[in-house]
């Protein structure tokens, strides 16, 4: 699973292209095993108040498990947005 964050105020097309190009380069260098199955574009990522991305939450969404306690996130509403996309 690969999720790309877009700018909050406005979609920054150059940043989007840069992120996509990183995926393409990884596939070319590492091989097809590095190719993500899907790419989602979201407004933000689930982060703690200190700014760390909560990989546990993303992993739970990807495997269909319960995300657990998300009250410590700085932006808990983004979890529901990502679930709707997945």
C-alpha positions, 0 to 999 in steps of 0.5 A: 500500500502506498499513500501520497499526501497532497498539500492541504490548501491546494494540490501541488502538481509538481510535488505529486509528480515528484512522488510518482517519479520516486515510485517509478524509479524504485520499480526501475532500480529494484524491479517489479517487486517494488511496484505498489499495488495501488496508490491513494492520494489523501489530504494528510497522513495520520500523525501523532502530535509530534508529527510522526506518521502512525504506521500502525494505523496504516497497517491496520487499514491495509489488513482490514483490522481495527485501527485501535485507539486513534485519540492520540492522533493530531488529526484522527478524522483522516483515518476515516478518510483513508478507510473510505478510500481503501 
